[in-house]
Amino acid sequence: MDKSELRNRKQSAQKSSLLKKSSDDSEKFQCKDERVERLQSEEPNQEHSASASKRNQSDNNKVNKVKQYFQSTIDDVAQSLKTDFRLNTDECLRITFEFDFVTVLLFVVAFCTRMFKLSQPNNVVFDELHYGKYISLYMRNIFFFDQHPPLGKQLISVMANFAGYDGNYTFSRIGNPYTENVPILWLRFIPALCGSILAPCVYKLLLQTKLSRLTSAIGGVLIIFDNALLTQSRFILMESMLLTFSVLGLLFLLKFQESPTIFSRLKYSILSASFFTFAFSVKFAGFYTSLLGFLIGCRHLWKQLSDKTISDLRMAMHILFRLIVFITIPVCIYVGLFYAHFSVLNKAGPHDSIMTSAFQASLEGGLASITKGQPLNVVHGSQITLRHTLGRTCWLHSHPHVYPVRYPDKRGSSHQQQVTCYSFKDVNNWWIVKRPESTDLVVGDTPDVIRHGEEVQLVHGITSRALNSHDVAAAMTPQCQEVSCYIDYNVSMSAQILWKVDIINKDQEGPIWHAIRSQVRLIHSATGQALRFSGRQLPDWGFNQHEVVADRVTDQPDTIWNVEEHRYTKTEDQKERERQLINEEMIPTGPSKLSFWDKFFELHSKMVWHSDQIQNHLYASEPLDWPLMNKGIAYWVDKDSNAQIYLLGNLVIWYSGFAALVVYFGLLIIYLLRRRRLCYDLNEQDWTRFREAGEIFFLGYIIHFLPYFFVERTLFLHNYLPAFIFQIMLLCFVIEHIDLICRNVVGSVLLTVLYRLCVVGWLIAIFVIFNKFSVLSYGTTKLSVDDVINLRWKNTWDFILHKDLV
């Protein structure tokens, strides 16, 4: 093949290759155009799908975040519970024993001082007159009334039962000797034991607040060597139990707040709630310690709110846990103590008259003991006594004497027959229920029952005059109407003697007026005012009995009355009826059954009312007398010598404690002002300890002291002891804080040494004063007149001296 032919073939192949490439490119462009057209036609649908997908993805992300948050929180709590369980399981499998020599030493020394000649004097000392009597009644299952909860009496009664005491001693007078059947050592053992435990408890509480072991031990020493605490711990009195339970409640509360595991928190929270309740159940003054514990708990929760490592759910669980434990445990314990109280005291006794008729009738041998078919329903012709149901015990009463024509403030009266409320059983307490339209008072074979809402007249049994009220101002409560028995003087003042029976507990007792059980208000038909016990005492012309008025405010406790004694009228002759009223025994109606809750709430209403009664006592004192111990209390004096027991504290401790209050408050003001000026005398750790001491000790003192300025009842020096405990603990903190100032703030070694020598001298002075005045705490040392006078360091201390020994 020649060259020209080869060249022609090559050119032909190149042309065919170019044609093929051109064809392929045209096909590619055609496919691309088709895809573009297809994409352009599908673009709106794809935009809508992408938007919806984005929204769904956003919602899913939010849901996933919430799920992850709760899951992480639950996992955190579960992991904590798992860790706590594992840690506590390990601890349960391991038994550890910790021996604190200081705790044991403080208890032993305190126990020796409290138990020394505990059975001496072998006489009734001060309030053993009351508490000993309660113990005797407990032993015989006889109901008694006390204005404080029963735990303290119950604990001593358990020990008395263990010692075989039968309760056959009357505790009739301070100074009376105990008989051989009274195990006085064991009756005084529980208060002495609690007084011994108090010292190591204060020591442990001070340690828990981060004070040094030495300073905490000083706190225990101050408890042991205070004469007032020693005296109050050696007799049948409640204060040592109250103080010990209060300190233990605070100690376990602080341990609870620092517990690392849930099981230890559960343990200490139950112990804290229990001991707070025990303190409250000995005396209502224990409420102040519970209030302090509540404030400390709130403060601790407030601090935890700023902790970002604690989730919201876990914080809510913390709060819920505290509410459950610190409400459920106290309620169960407190109610359980009263259930035991009522179960044991099931027999009638000398205090029955304080309670309502229904309560008395529920006791064995009470009102129910002399029921012999007496009527239940109040009817036309019923002879009744009307008892003031709530508050002061008294009965609606009248007598022939009339109100004075004019009162000292120049107001006039109706000069009608007086109606009062009398605090004793008397023949003039009898009234006869009468239908307005009926004249025959004899109850026939078909008694005419009185029902709710019906109008009746109440005729005084002895004078036969009807209960009346009118638009005349009452004698002592002029904003209310006078109540009288109507005398017809033939003047323009007409009789208004109709009263409507309003049974306020008709839903429980029914619409028929029942004796004892029905609680009624008597509404004056003419004026719509209710018969009310005003609580005011009438002057001499009213024989100092209590006033009864008609009050426009009908819905109040003092307008509630109930029928107590009840019988049917059997004769129409007035003289014979009067003779029967005078000669016959006041017989109550049949027995009643009260539920536990009825008794529980009634007793508490009486306890609250009784605590407001004002009495006078030779050794009563005011709160301002307490911090500097201006007045003590004479507990007992020997009839053959001047040996005596007199409640006084250790002067060095009491005055030092008062000084500590002033020093702490002054330092607090100085620190706050200087920190405001950005002058930081204390580092953050020391400042936090200073504030926490104020939150516990200083605030505790204020809470236990200030309320007594608003209490209108007789007060004594021993009412100050709960506040005094916090004063001692604050004193210990101030001692350590001043040492810190000498070391760190002033930085003087010499000053620190001198200060510590002063503290040692101060402790020696405490021991000397304790020893000097211990003769007034034990009462076993016979004293001459000069001895007693030498102990009278303040003119306000009223020691007792026998005239024949002067």
Protein Blocks (a to p, Z undefined) as FASTA:
>chain_A
ZZklmmmmmmmmmmmmmmmmmmmmmmmmmmmmmmmmmmmmmmmmmmmmmmmmmmmmmmmm
mmmmmmmmmmmmmmmmmmmmmmmmmmmmmmmmpccddddfklmmmmmmmmmmmmgoklpc
cbdehjlmmmmmmmmmmmnopacddfbdfklmmmmmmmmmmnopghiagklaghiacdfk
lcfklmmmmmmmmmmmmmmmmmmmmmmnopafklmmmmmmmmmmpmklmmmmmpccfklm
mmmmmmmmmmmmmmmmmpcbfklmmmmmmmmmmmmmmmmmmpmklmmmmmmmmmmmmmmm
mmmmmmmkbcfklmmmmmmmmmmmmmmmmmmmmmmmmmmmmmmmmcccfklmmpcfklmm
mpghilmlmgghiafbdcehiacddddfbhjaddddddfbdcdfbdfkopacehiacddd
dfbdcfklpccdddfkbmblbdcfbdcdddehiacddddfklopacdddddddfklmmbc
cddddddehiabdcdfbccdddfklmmnojadcehjlccddddfklopacddehiacdfk
noopacddddfblbbfklpccdfbdcddfbfblklmmmmmmmpccdddddddddfklmmm
mmmmmmmmmmmpccddfkbccfklmmnopaccdfbdcfkbcbdcdddddfklmmmmmmmm
mmmmmmmmmmmmmmmnopafbafklmmmmmmmmmmmmmmmmmmmmmmmmcccdddfklmm
mmmmmmmmmmmmmmmmmmmmmmmmnopaklmmmmmmmmmmmmmmmmmmmmmmmmmmnopa
ccdfklmmmmmmbfklccdddfklZZ
